[in-house]
Amino acid sequence: MSSHSLTARSVTPLANGNYVVASPNWSNGGTAANAMGAVTFRKGDGTSANGVVSAANSLVGSNAGDKVGFYGIKALSKGTPGTNGNYVVPSPNWKNGSFATAGAVTCGSGTSGVSGTMSSSNSLVGSSAGDLVGSLNVYDPNYTVSSLVFDPRFNSITELANENYVVYASSFLDPALGVGPGSGAVTFRKGDCSNVDGVVSSANSLMGHLDSTTTPGVTALTGGNYVVLEPGYSDGVHYVGAAIFMDGTSGRTSTWSSDGNSNVISSSNSLVGNSDNDFGAASVTALSNGNYVVASPSYNEGGQTLGMATWGSGTSGVSGNVQRPTV
């Protein structure tokens, strides 16, 4: 197989012994400045046919500057041998039509890979310029590729204990909001690549008053569910923050409805603060028994910073406003 501009992180081993090769400067016969990028699946036993990188054997970009493969490959199954070996390709530079850096995330099979030109038919994609779906670290413009490897806070893709994964696009702009700062979106994905791909929207993602200027995060629980921490969540009056419990098999909250109108953050499905910056320094800790604890040291009550630690069930979560325990 021929490839272009391989780097130190060009080859990613999969959990089943196969591997993928990233060629972010692949130009589809054009100049190096095109940098459409390509990711090619290969058999670990050496039986893959050799040849030139193309859309027939690789996932490739569709526009100059897409740089598919530049941001690394996320191998699923946490490196455990004998599991499905699937992988995820984040491509935040992908251009959707006339919308630059809309971004895309693509799931590839660990036994046959994924090939063809990146689009909404084979990837989860953004719909507006700057959505940056698949971005490593949209809250720090000085991000580096090393962030993907060494700092999980800056990784937009979180693998769950059941091999499913979650995509956090904190710069995503909900089209219903028009112009303005990103409203953010959290999208659940099946690790077996069985999701119907398409555009990030309220039909497939958690949305609602997510503030992209803060550092959000996804915490995987040991039982397969997960918690989304959004320190900048606004209840419409104050930036109270929220910790949202999510189902790890469906990616839904307890109040999610099929019409897509109830998949927003609220005190009915989330633990939320009471005043500005209550979750300003919050964190979520996963416990070994599947449950979790939300620490909110900035929690304020009566003008005093009291701090609070709230226990959450790993099967049903915790919702409502943070409150002082009764004794």
Backbone as numpy.savetxt, mean C-alpha at the origin, in Angstrom:
# Nx Ny Nz CAx CAy CAz Cx Cy Cz
18.39 -14.25 -21.38 17.55 -13.06 -21.38 18.42 -11.82 -21.38
18.06 -10.86 -22.16 18.79 -9.60 -22.20 18.04 -8.58 -21.37
18.78 -7.74 -20.61 18.14 -6.73 -19.79 18.93 -5.44 -19.88
18.35 -4.36 -19.36 18.97 -3.05 -19.46 19.18 -2.44 -18.09
20.36 -1.88 -17.86 20.67 -1.10 -16.67 20.30 -1.82 -15.39
20.83 -3.03 -15.20 20.60 -3.75 -13.96 21.32 -3.04 -12.83
20.71 -3.08 -11.63 21.31 -2.44 -10.46 21.51 -3.50 -9.38
22.00 -3.07 -8.21 22.27 -4.01 -7.12 21.01 -4.71 -6.65
19.86 -4.11 -6.86 18.61 -4.72 -6.41 17.77 -5.19 -7.59
18.41 -5.53 -8.70 17.68 -5.91 -9.89 17.02 -7.28 -9.76
17.60 -8.18 -9.00 17.10 -9.54 -8.89 16.45 -9.73 -7.51
15.18 -10.16 -7.52 14.46 -10.42 -6.27 14.08 -11.89 -6.21
14.59 -12.64 -5.23 14.21 -14.04 -5.10 12.80 -14.17 -4.53
12.04 -15.14 -5.01 10.70 -15.40 -4.50 10.73 -16.56 -3.52
9.67 -16.71 -2.74 9.66 -17.71 -1.67 9.67 -19.14 -2.19
9.27 -19.33 -3.45 9.21 -20.69 -4.00 10.44 -21.05 -4.83
11.46 -20.21 -4.81 12.69 -20.51 -5.53 12.81 -19.85 -6.88
11.73 -19.31 -7.41 11.81 -18.55 -8.66 12.30 -17.13 -8.36
12.41 -16.29 -9.38 12.90 -14.93 -9.15 12.37 -13.98 -10.22
12.50 -12.69 -9.97 12.12 -11.68 -10.95 13.28 -10.71 -11.14
13.38 -10.18 -12.35 14.45 -9.26 -12.70 13.84 -7.91 -13.06
14.30 -6.85 -12.42 13.81 -5.49 -12.69 14.78 -4.77 -13.63
14.23 -4.14 -14.65 15.02 -3.37 -15.62 14.37 -1.99 -15.77
14.54 -1.10 -14.79 13.81 0.17 -14.77 14.12 1.11 -15.92
15.28 0.93 -16.58 15.63 1.81 -17.69 15.32 1.19 -19.05
14.60 0.07 -19.06 14.20 -0.53 -20.35 13.44 0.50 -21.17
13.79 0.59 -22.44 13.28 1.70 -23.26 12.43 1.26 -24.45
12.14 -0.04 -24.57 11.33 -0.54 -25.68 11.90 -0.12 -27.03
13.20 -0.22 -27.17 13.85 0.10 -28.44 14.15 1.56 -28.63
13.73 2.40 -27.68 13.99 3.83 -27.79 15.30 4.20 -27.12
15.44 5.45 -26.76 16.65 5.90 -26.08 16.54 5.63 -24.58
17.67 5.73 -23.89 17.68 5.47 -22.46 16.78 6.43 -21.70
16.55 7.61 -22.28 15.71 8.61 -21.62 14.25 8.16 -21.54
13.86 7.20 -22.37 12.47 6.72 -22.34 12.14 6.08 -20.99
13.02 5.22 -20.52 12.90 4.60 -19.19 11.48 4.16 -18.87
10.89 3.36 -19.76 9.58 2.81 -19.46 9.65 1.77 -18.34
10.70 0.98 -18.36 10.92 0.00 -17.32 10.24 -1.33 -17.59
10.78 -2.40 -17.00 10.24 -3.74 -17.19 10.59 -4.62 -16.00
9.71 -5.59 -15.69 9.96 -6.59 -14.65 9.68 -7.96 -15.27
10.66 -8.85 -15.20 10.59 -10.13 -15.89 10.65 -11.30 -14.90
9.69 -12.20 -15.00 9.65 -13.40 -14.16 10.55 -14.47 -14.75
11.27 -15.19 -13.87 12.16 -16.27 -14.32 12.03 -17.48 -13.40
12.17 -18.66 -13.97 12.13 -19.90 -13.22 13.49 -20.12 -12.50
13.39 -20.53 -11.25 14.60 -20.73 -10.49 15.38 -21.97 -10.88
14.77 -22.87 -11.68 15.48 -24.07 -12.13 16.20 -23.87 -13.45
16.17 -22.63 -13.95 16.90 -22.31 -15.17 16.21 -22.69 -16.46
14.92 -23.07 -16.41 14.23 -23.54 -17.60 13.50 -22.43 -18.38
13.52 -21.20 -17.89 12.86 -20.12 -18.63 13.57 -19.87 -19.95
12.80 -19.60 -20.98 13.38 -19.31 -22.29 14.13 -17.99 -22.26
15.29 -17.95 -22.86 16.05 -16.71 -22.95 15.52 -15.87 -24.10
15.94 -14.61 -24.14 15.48 -13.72 -25.19 15.56 -12.28 -24.76
14.95 -11.42 -25.54 14.98 -9.99 -25.29 13.76 -9.59 -24.46
13.95 -8.71 -23.50 12.84 -8.21 -22.68 11.81 -7.52 -23.56
10.55 -7.89 -23.36 9.46 -7.28 -24.14 8.17 -7.46 -23.37
7.09 -6.88 -23.90 5.77 -7.03 -23.27 5.27 -8.46 -23.33
5.89 -9.29 -24.17 5.47 -10.68 -24.29 5.96 -11.53 -23.13
7.06 -11.11 -22.50 7.61 -11.91 -21.40 7.79 -11.13 -20.11
7.36 -9.86 -20.10 7.60 -9.01 -18.94 6.45 -8.03 -18.72
6.34 -7.54 -17.51 5.47 -6.40 -17.22 6.24 -5.15 -17.58
5.68 -4.33 -18.48 6.43 -3.17 -18.97 5.60 -1.89 -18.82
6.31 -0.77 -18.78 5.65 0.52 -18.71 5.05 0.90 -20.04
4.18 1.90 -20.01 3.50 2.33 -21.23 3.91 3.72 -21.67
4.67 4.42 -20.84 5.06 5.79 -21.16 6.51 6.03 -20.74
7.14 7.00 -21.37 8.49 7.38 -20.97 8.46 7.85 -19.52
9.43 7.37 -18.74 9.52 7.78 -17.34 8.72 6.94 -16.37
8.00 5.92 -16.85 7.25 5.05 -15.94 8.17 4.32 -14.97
9.36 3.94 -15.46 10.39 3.29 -14.63 9.86 2.10 -13.84
9.13 1.23 -14.50 8.63 0.02 -13.85 9.81 -0.80 -13.34
9.78 -1.18 -12.08 10.86 -1.93 -11.47 11.84 -1.09 -10.69
11.80 0.23 -10.83 12.76 1.10 -10.15 12.59 1.07 -8.64
11.35 0.90 -8.18 11.07 0.98 -6.74 11.08 -0.38 -6.06
11.69 -1.35 -6.70 11.86 -2.65 -6.07 10.67 -3.56 -6.26
10.83 -4.78 -5.81 9.79 -5.80 -5.90 9.48 -6.29 -4.48
8.21 -6.38 -4.14 7.80 -6.89 -2.83 7.47 -8.37 -2.99
8.33 -9.26 -2.48 8.07 -10.69 -2.53 7.13 -11.05 -1.39
5.99 -11.68 -1.70 5.03 -12.05 -0.67 5.44 -13.33 0.03
4.66 -13.74 1.01 4.90 -14.94 1.82 6.03 -14.76 2.81
6.48 -13.50 2.98 7.51 -13.18 3.97 8.74 -14.08 3.86
9.02 -14.51 2.65 10.23 -15.31 2.42 10.14 -16.74 2.91
8.93 -17.22 3.23 8.78 -18.58 3.74 8.79 -19.58 2.58
9.74 -20.49 2.53 9.79 -21.47 1.43 8.53 -22.34 1.40
8.11 -22.69 0.20 6.96 -23.56 0.04 5.63 -22.85 -0.10
5.60 -21.53 0.09 4.37 -20.77 -0.09 4.26 -20.31 -1.54
3.18 -19.54 -1.84 2.88 -19.30 -3.26 3.95 -18.53 -4.03
4.76 -17.74 -3.33 5.85 -17.06 -4.02 5.42 -15.91 -4.90
4.18 -15.42 -4.75 3.74 -14.29 -5.56 4.50 -13.02 -5.18
4.36 -11.99 -5.98 5.11 -10.76 -5.76 4.30 -9.56 -6.20
4.71 -8.39 -5.73 4.00 -7.15 -6.03 4.99 -6.13 -6.57
4.58 -5.43 -7.64 5.43 -4.42 -8.28 4.82 -3.04 -8.06
5.43 -2.16 -7.26 4.95 -0.79 -7.10 5.56 0.11 -8.18
4.73 0.91 -8.85 5.21 1.78 -9.93 4.57 3.16 -9.79
4.99 3.96 -8.80 4.36 5.26 -8.56 4.55 6.26 -9.69
5.56 6.05 -10.56 5.79 6.98 -11.67 4.90 6.71 -12.87
4.13 5.61 -12.84 3.33 5.25 -14.00 2.35 6.37 -14.37
2.28 6.65 -15.67 1.40 7.72 -16.18 0.12 7.12 -16.71
-1.01 7.57 -16.20 -2.32 7.09 -16.65 -2.88 8.07 -17.66
-2.67 7.77 -18.95 -3.12 8.69 -19.98 -2.34 9.99 -19.90
-3.05 11.09 -19.64 -2.41 12.40 -19.52 -2.05 12.73 -18.08
-2.34 11.81 -17.16 -2.12 12.10 -15.73 -0.78 11.51 -15.27
0.20 12.39 -15.09 1.53 11.96 -14.68 1.51 11.47 -13.23
2.39 10.52 -12.93 2.57 9.94 -11.59 1.24 9.56 -10.94
0.33 9.00 -11.74 -0.89 8.45 -11.14 -0.53 7.22 -10.32
0.42 6.44 -10.80 0.92 5.30 -10.06 0.13 4.02 -10.27
0.78 2.89 -10.02 0.15 1.59 -10.20 0.83 0.56 -9.31
0.07 -0.47 -8.94 0.60 -1.61 -8.18 0.10 -2.87 -8.87
1.03 -3.79 -9.18 0.70 -4.99 -9.95 1.09 -6.24 -9.19
0.19 -7.22 -9.15 0.47 -8.50 -8.50 0.90 -9.51 -9.57
1.99 -10.24 -9.30 2.49 -11.23 -10.24 2.50 -12.62 -9.63
2.18 -13.61 -10.44 2.18 -15.00 -9.99 3.60 -15.51 -9.76
3.80 -16.24 -8.68 5.11 -16.80 -8.39 5.45 -18.01 -9.22
4.50 -18.50 -10.04 4.77 -19.65 -10.90 4.78 -19.29 -12.38
4.13 -18.19 -12.75 4.09 -17.82 -14.17 4.35 -16.34 -14.41
4.43 -15.53 -13.37 4.71 -14.12 -13.53 3.52 -13.33 -14.04
3.78 -12.12 -14.48 2.77 -11.27 -15.11 3.46 -10.53 -16.25
2.80 -10.45 -17.40 3.40 -9.80 -18.55 2.39 -8.90 -19.23
2.89 -8.06 -20.13 2.03 -7.13 -20.85 2.30 -5.70 -20.43
1.66 -4.77 -21.09 1.81 -3.35 -20.78 0.96 -2.99 -19.57
1.52 -2.27 -18.64 0.82 -1.89 -17.42 -0.41 -1.05 -17.74
-1.55 -1.43 -17.13 -2.80 -0.70 -17.34 -3.76 -1.07 -16.22
-4.96 -0.50 -16.24 -5.96 -0.82 -15.22 -6.51 -2.23 -15.37
-6.18 -2.91 -16.46 -6.65 -4.29 -16.65 -5.77 -5.30 -15.93
-4.53 -4.90 -15.59 -3.66 -5.84 -14.87 -3.06 -5.24 -13.60
-3.49 -4.03 -13.25 -2.91 -3.34 -12.10 -3.95 -2.49 -11.38
-3.68 -2.21 -10.11 -4.43 -1.21 -9.34 -3.79 0.13 -9.64
-4.57 1.10 -10.13 -3.96 2.34 -10.62 -4.64 3.57 -10.04
-3.89 4.67 -10.06 -4.44 5.97 -9.69 -5.13 6.60 -10.88
-5.97 7.59 -10.61 -6.75 8.21 -11.68 -6.43 9.69 -11.89
-5.62 10.27 -11.02 -5.30 11.69 -11.12 -3.80 11.90 -11.05
-3.33 13.01 -11.58 -1.92 13.34 -11.50 -1.51 13.46 -10.04
-0.40 12.80 -9.69 0.10 12.90 -8.32 -0.53 11.94 -7.34
-1.37 11.02 -7.78 -1.93 10.03 -6.85 -0.82 9.15 -6.26
0.22 8.89 -7.05 1.40 8.14 -6.59 1.04 6.81 -5.94
0.10 6.08 -6.53 -0.23 4.76 -6.03 1.02 3.89 -6.14
1.43 3.27 -5.04 2.65 2.48 -5.02 3.87 3.23 -4.55
3.70 4.50 -4.13 4.85 5.28 -3.70 5.44 4.73 -2.42
6.76 4.83 -2.30 7.45 4.36 -1.10 7.16 5.26 0.08
7.28 6.56 -0.13 7.26 7.48 1.00 6.82 8.85 0.51
5.50 9.09 0.46 5.00 10.32 -0.11 5.03 11.48 0.87
5.42 11.20 2.14 5.46 12.30 3.10 6.86 12.88 3.22
7.85 12.29 2.54 9.20 12.81 2.50 9.66 12.82 1.05
9.74 13.99 0.42 10.10 14.03 -1.01 11.51 13.55 -1.28
12.32 13.37 -0.24 13.70 12.94 -0.42 13.86 11.44 -0.20
12.81 10.66 -0.56 12.89 9.22 -0.34 13.95 8.58 -1.23
14.41 7.42 -0.79 15.37 6.65 -1.57 14.86 5.22 -1.70
15.42 4.49 -2.67 15.01 3.11 -2.86 15.31 2.29 -1.61
16.34 2.67 -0.84 16.69 1.91 0.36 15.56 1.93 1.38
14.71 2.94 1.34 13.59 3.01 2.28 12.70 1.78 2.15
12.57 1.26 0.94 11.72 0.08 0.70 12.25 -1.12 1.46
13.56 -1.19 1.64 14.18 -2.36 2.25 14.34 -2.19 3.76
14.71 -0.99 4.21 15.13 -0.84 5.59 14.12 -0.13 6.50
13.15 0.51 5.97 12.22 1.25 6.83 10.79 0.96 6.43
10.11 0.02 7.13 8.76 -0.37 6.73 7.74 0.75 6.85
8.04 1.81 7.60 7.10 2.93 7.68 6.95 3.60 6.31
7.98 3.50 5.49 7.98 4.17 4.21 7.64 3.24 3.06
7.05 2.10 3.39 6.67 1.14 2.37 5.16 1.18 2.21
4.68 1.54 1.03 3.24 1.67 0.81 2.54 0.31 0.75
3.31 -0.78 0.68 2.73 -2.12 0.58 3.03 -2.89 1.87
1.98 -3.32 2.55 2.13 -4.08 3.79 1.57 -5.48 3.59
2.39 -6.50 3.80 1.90 -7.87 3.70 1.25 -8.28 5.02
0.12 -8.98 4.93 -0.58 -9.48 6.11 -0.13 -10.89 6.44
-0.50 -11.37 7.62 -0.07 -12.70 8.06 -0.65 -13.81 7.21
-1.74 -13.51 6.48 -2.37 -14.53 5.63 -1.94 -14.41 4.17
-0.87 -13.66 3.91 -0.29 -13.47 2.58 -1.06 -12.49 1.70
-2.18 -11.94 2.18 -2.80 -10.83 1.47 -1.96 -9.58 1.73
-2.29 -8.47 1.08 -1.50 -7.26 1.29 -2.37 -6.02 1.16
-1.84 -4.91 1.61 -2.57 -3.64 1.65 -1.73 -2.56 0.97
-2.37 -1.75 0.14 -1.70 -0.64 -0.54 -2.19 0.66 0.07
-1.29 1.45 0.63 -1.65 2.75 1.20 -1.17 3.85 0.25
-2.11 4.56 -0.36 -1.78 5.68 -1.26 -2.20 6.96 -0.57
-1.32 7.53 0.25 -1.72 8.67 1.07 -1.82 9.97 0.29
-1.32 10.00 -0.97 -1.47 11.19 -1.80 -2.67 11.09 -2.73
-3.38 9.96 -2.69 -4.50 9.77 -3.60 -5.56 10.86 -3.39
-6.04 11.41 -4.49 -7.06 12.45 -4.44 -8.39 11.87 -4.88
-9.34 11.81 -3.98 -10.68 11.34 -4.30 -11.29 12.31 -5.32
-11.63 11.83 -6.52 -12.20 12.72 -7.54 -13.42 13.49 -7.05
-14.14 12.94 -6.10 -15.34 13.62 -5.59 -15.00 14.90 -4.84
-13.74 15.01 -4.39 -13.33 16.19 -3.64 -12.80 17.30 -4.54
-12.61 17.00 -5.82 -12.09 18.01 -6.73 -10.62 18.26 -6.47
-10.18 19.49 -6.68 -8.77 19.82 -6.49 -8.48 20.01 -5.02
-7.21 19.90 -4.67 -6.83 20.09 -3.27 -5.87 19.00 -2.84
-5.55 18.97 -1.55 -4.59 17.96 -1.06 -5.18 16.56 -1.14
-4.30 15.57 -1.15 -4.74 14.20 -1.25 -5.63 13.78 -0.09
-6.69 13.06 -0.40 -7.58 12.56 0.64 -7.11 11.22 1.17
-6.29 10.53 0.39 -5.75 9.25 0.81 -6.69 8.09 0.52
-6.10 6.91 0.35 -6.88 5.70 0.11 -6.08 4.49 0.58
-6.78 3.53 1.20 -6.16 2.29 1.65 -6.89 1.16 0.95
-6.18 0.38 0.15 -6.81 -0.64 -0.69 -6.29 -2.03 -0.33
-7.22 -2.93 -0.04 -6.90 -4.32 0.28 -6.73 -5.11 -1.01
-5.75 -6.01 -1.02 -5.48 -6.83 -2.20 -5.28 -8.29 -1.77
-5.76 -9.22 -2.58 -5.57 -10.64 -2.33 -4.15 -11.06 -2.75
-3.48 -11.79 -1.88 -2.13 -12.23 -2.19 -2.05 -13.28 -3.26
-3.20 -13.88 -3.62 -3.21 -14.86 -4.71 -3.44 -14.19 -6.06
-3.42 -12.85 -6.08 -3.58 -12.04 -7.31 -4.97 -12.19 -7.95
-5.97 -12.58 -7.16 -7.30 -12.82 -7.72 -8.18 -11.58 -7.76
-7.71 -10.46 -7.22 -8.52 -9.24 -7.27 -8.78 -8.80 -8.70
-9.94 -8.24 -8.94 -10.20 -7.57 -10.21 -9.54 -6.21 -10.12
-8.59 -5.96 -11.00 -7.85 -4.71 -10.94 -8.66 -3.57 -11.52
-8.14 -2.37 -11.37 -8.85 -1.19 -11.85 -8.37 0.04 -11.13
-9.20 1.06 -11.09 -8.85 2.35 -10.52 -9.17 2.37 -9.03
-8.28 2.93 -8.22 -8.56 3.13 -6.80 -9.79 4.03 -6.67
-10.77 3.59 -5.88 -12.01 4.35 -5.73 -12.68 3.98 -4.42
-13.78 4.66 -4.12 -14.53 4.35 -2.89 -15.16 2.98 -2.96
-15.23 2.37 -4.13 -15.81 1.03 -4.26 -14.86 -0.06 -3.79
-13.55 0.23 -3.80 -12.59 -0.81 -3.42 -11.61 -0.38 -2.34
-11.79 0.81 -1.80 -10.79 1.34 -0.85 -11.44 2.07 0.32
-10.69 2.14 1.41 -11.08 2.94 2.56 -10.69 4.38 2.29
-11.65 5.29 2.46 -11.39 6.70 2.21 -12.06 7.54 3.29
-11.78 8.81 3.26 -12.51 9.74 4.09 -11.65 10.53 5.05
-11.37 11.79 4.71 -10.66 12.71 5.60 -9.31 12.17 6.03
-8.61 11.47 5.14 -7.25 11.06 5.45 -6.34 12.22 5.10
-5.47 12.59 6.01 -4.61 13.75 5.82 -3.22 13.29 5.41
-2.83 13.57 4.17 -1.57 13.06 3.64 -0.36 13.80 4.18
-0.56 14.85 4.99 0.59 15.58 5.52 1.15 14.92 6.78
0.46 13.93 7.31 0.96 13.22 8.47 1.51 11.86 8.05
2.14 11.17 8.98 2.72 9.87 8.67 1.76 8.76 9.05
1.03 8.21 8.09 0.09 7.14 8.40 0.82 5.81 8.43
0.10 4.74 8.62 0.74 3.44 8.59 -0.26 2.33 8.70
0.16 1.14 8.28 -0.65 -0.06 8.37 0.09 -1.06 9.25
-0.57 -1.57 10.28 0.02 -2.57 11.16 -0.67 -3.91 10.95
0.09 -4.89 10.53 -0.44 -6.24 10.33 -0.53 -6.95 11.67
-1.69 -7.53 11.97 -1.87 -8.29 13.20 -1.54 -9.76 12.95
-1.20 -10.48 13.99 -0.73 -11.85 13.81 -1.83 -12.79 13.32
-3.10 -12.42 13.51 -4.19 -13.27 13.05 -4.60 -13.03 11.61
-3.99 -12.06 10.94 -4.30 -11.78 9.54 -5.06 -10.49 9.31
-5.70 -9.93 10.36 -6.37 -8.64 10.21 -5.33 -7.53 10.31
-5.76 -6.27 10.21 -4.80 -5.18 10.25 -5.44 -3.91 10.77
-4.61 -2.95 11.15 -5.07 -1.67 11.68 -4.42 -0.55 10.87
-5.24 0.39 10.43 -4.75 1.57 9.71 -4.69 2.73 10.69
-3.52 3.31 10.86 -3.36 4.46 11.74 -3.31 5.73 10.89
-4.21 6.65 11.18 -4.25 7.92 10.46 -4.25 9.07 11.47
-3.05 9.55 11.85 -2.96 10.61 12.86 -3.65 11.90 12.46
-3.77 12.16 11.15 -4.35 13.42 10.69 -5.82 13.36 10.35
-6.50 12.27 10.69 -7.92 12.16 10.39 -8.69 13.32 11.04
-9.60 13.92 10.26 -10.43 15.01 10.76 -11.88 14.57 10.86
-12.52 14.88 11.97 -13.94 14.57 12.12 -14.82 15.68 11.54
-14.19 16.59 10.81 -14.90 17.72 10.22 -14.73 18.99 11.02
-14.25 18.85 12.24 -14.02 20.00 13.12 -12.59 20.03 13.62
-12.11 18.88 14.10 -10.77 18.77 14.67 -10.00 17.64 14.01
-8.67 17.78 14.02 -7.81 16.70 13.52 -7.55 15.74 14.68
-8.53 14.88 14.93 -8.51 14.04 16.12 -7.70 12.76 15.95
-7.50 12.32 14.72 -6.78 11.09 14.46 -7.66 9.87 14.62
-7.22 8.74 14.04 -8.02 7.52 14.10 -7.15 6.29 13.93
-7.59 5.19 14.53 -7.01 3.86 14.32 -8.15 2.96 13.86
-8.09 2.49 12.61 -9.21 1.79 11.99 -8.90 0.31 11.89
-9.74 -0.53 12.48 -9.57 -1.97 12.41 -10.17 -2.48 11.10
-9.40 -3.33 10.38 -9.81 -3.81 9.07 -9.75 -5.34 9.02
-10.69 -5.93 8.29 -10.74 -7.37 8.11 -9.69 -7.80 7.08
-8.86 -8.78 7.44 -7.76 -9.19 6.57 -8.14 -10.14 5.46
-9.42 -10.52 5.37 -9.86 -11.37 4.26 -10.71 -10.62 3.25
-11.28 -9.49 3.68 -12.12 -8.70 2.77 -11.65 -7.26 2.65
-10.81 -6.80 3.58 -10.36 -5.42 3.55 -11.45 -4.43 3.85
-12.37 -4.79 4.73 -13.50 -3.91 5.02 -13.60 -3.60 6.51
-14.24 -2.49 6.82 -14.53 -2.15 8.21 -15.85 -2.77 8.60
-16.19 -2.67 9.86 -17.44 -3.24 10.35 -18.67 -2.54 9.79
-18.50 -1.32 9.26 -19.65 -0.57 8.74 -19.65 -0.45 7.23
-18.80 -1.21 6.56 -18.70 -1.12 5.10 -19.98 -1.63 4.45
-20.50 -0.90 3.49 -21.70 -1.35 2.78 -21.39 -1.54 1.31
-22.21 -2.33 0.66 -21.96 -2.68 -0.74 -22.11 -1.49 -1.67
-22.80 -0.43 -1.23 -22.99 0.72 -2.12 -21.80 1.67 -2.06
-20.81 1.36 -1.22 -19.61 2.18 -1.18 -19.77 3.48 -0.40
-20.89 3.64 0.29 -21.14 4.90 0.99 -20.75 4.86 2.47
-20.38 3.69 2.97 -20.08 3.59 4.39 -18.66 3.11 4.65
-17.79 3.27 3.65 -16.42 2.82 3.83 -15.52 3.97 4.25
-16.08 4.95 4.97 -15.30 6.08 5.44 -15.02 5.93 6.93
-14.01 6.63 7.40 -13.62 6.57 8.79 -14.61 7.33 9.65
-15.00 6.73 10.78 -15.86 7.40 11.75 -15.70 6.69 13.09
-16.30 7.27 14.13 -16.21 6.65 15.45 -17.01 5.36 15.54
-17.82 5.07 14.52 -18.58 3.82 14.53 -17.74 2.62 14.10
-16.63 2.87 13.42 -15.77 1.75 13.01 -14.32 1.93 13.39
-14.02 2.99 14.15 -12.63 3.31 14.44 -12.49 3.88 15.85
-11.28 3.77 16.38 -10.94 4.46 17.61 -10.47 5.85 17.21
-11.13 6.90 17.71 -10.79 8.26 17.31 -10.54 9.12 18.55
-9.81 10.21 18.35 -9.55 11.14 19.44 -10.71 12.08 19.66
-10.50 13.04 20.55 -11.54 14.01 20.89 -11.17 15.44 20.54
-9.87 15.71 20.43 -9.43 17.07 20.15 -8.23 17.04 19.22
-7.82 18.19 18.74 -6.72 18.28 17.80 -5.46 17.61 18.34
-4.81 16.84 17.48 -3.52 16.22 17.75 -3.56 15.14 18.82
-4.72 14.60 19.15 -4.78 13.51 20.12 -3.97 12.30 19.67
-3.89 12.10 18.33 -3.14 10.97 17.79 -1.83 11.42 17.15
-1.37 12.60 17.54 -0.20 13.18 16.89 1.05 12.33 16.99
1.21 11.58 18.07 2.38 10.72 18.24 1.94 9.28 18.48
0.81 8.92 17.91 0.22 7.61 18.18 0.99 6.49 17.48
0.80 5.28 18.00 1.40 4.09 17.39 0.50 2.90 17.67
0.63 1.87 16.84 -0.12 0.63 17.02 0.87 -0.50 17.23
0.66 -1.28 18.28 1.53 -2.42 18.58 0.73 -3.71 18.45
1.18 -4.60 17.58 0.53 -5.90 17.41 1.01 -6.85 18.50
0.07 -7.53 19.16 0.40 -8.49 20.20 0.49 -9.90 19.60
1.22 -10.77 20.27 1.44 -12.11 19.75 0.17 -12.95 19.70
-0.85 -12.56 20.47 -2.11 -13.32 20.48 -3.13 -12.80 19.46
-2.71 -11.88 18.61 -3.58 -11.36 17.56 -4.24 -10.05 17.90
-4.27 -9.66 19.18 -4.86 -8.39 19.59 -3.85 -7.26 19.38
-4.20 -6.04 19.76 -3.31 -4.91 19.55 -3.57 -3.82 20.58
-2.64 -2.88 20.67 -2.76 -1.74 21.57 -2.46 -0.47 20.80
-3.33 0.53 20.96 -3.11 1.84 20.35 -2.61 2.79 21.43
-1.38 3.26 21.29 -0.81 4.23 22.23 -1.00 5.63 21.66
-1.62 6.50 22.44 -1.84 7.89 22.01 -1.31 8.83 23.08
0.03 8.99 23.16 0.64 9.79 24.23 0.29 11.26 24.19
-0.22 11.76 23.06 -0.58 13.17 22.97 -2.02 13.43 23.37
-2.73 12.38 23.78 -4.15 12.55 24.13 -4.31 13.62 25.20
-5.23 14.56 24.92 -5.43 15.72 25.78 -6.84 15.70 26.37
-6.91 16.00 27.64 -8.22 16.06 28.30 -8.19 17.20 29.33
-9.12 18.14 29.17 -9.19 19.25 30.10 -7.96 20.13 30.09
-7.32 20.22 28.93 -6.12 21.05 28.84 -4.86 20.37 29.30
-4.96 19.11 29.71 -3.78 18.37 30.17 -3.47 17.23 29.20
-2.19 17.03 28.92 -1.78 15.92 28.08 -1.63 14.69 28.97
-2.61 13.82 28.92 -2.65 12.66 29.79 -2.02 11.43 29.14
-2.22 11.29 27.82 -1.79 10.07 27.15 -2.75 8.93 27.44
-2.81 7.96 26.56 -3.73 6.84 26.74 -3.22 5.63 25.97
-3.48 4.46 26.50 -3.19 3.20 25.80 -4.49 2.42 25.76
-4.94 2.07 24.56 -6.25 1.44 24.38 -6.09 0.07 23.76
-6.66 -0.94 24.41 -6.60 -2.32 23.91 -7.64 -2.53 22.82
-7.28 -3.29 21.79 -8.21 -3.62 20.72 -8.23 -5.11 20.44
-9.40 -5.64 20.16 -9.54 -7.05 19.83 -9.02 -7.32 18.43
-8.29 -8.41 18.27 -7.77 -8.77 16.96 -8.80 -9.36 16.03
-10.02 -9.60 16.55 -11.10 -10.14 15.71 -12.22 -9.15 15.46
-12.39 -8.16 16.34 -13.48 -7.20 16.16 -13.03 -5.75 16.31
-11.79 -5.51 16.73 -11.28 -4.16 16.84 -11.81 -3.41 18.04
-11.63 -2.11 18.03 -12.17 -1.22 19.06 -12.59 0.06 18.36
-13.76 0.61 18.74 -14.26 1.81 18.09 -14.77 2.79 19.15
-15.11 3.99 18.70 -15.58 5.04 19.61 -14.48 6.02 19.90
-14.76 6.97 20.78 -13.78 7.98 21.16 -12.90 7.47 22.28
-11.62 7.84 22.22 -10.71 7.52 23.31 -11.27 8.13 24.58
-11.28 7.37 25.65 -11.84 7.89 26.90 -11.11 7.33 28.09
-11.17 8.11 29.17 -10.56 7.70 30.43 -11.33 6.51 31.01
-10.62 5.48 31.44 -11.33 4.32 32.01 -12.04 4.69 33.30
-13.19 4.07 33.52 -13.93 4.29 34.76 -13.42 3.34 35.83
-13.24 3.84 37.03 -12.74 3.02 38.14 -13.68 3.14 39.33
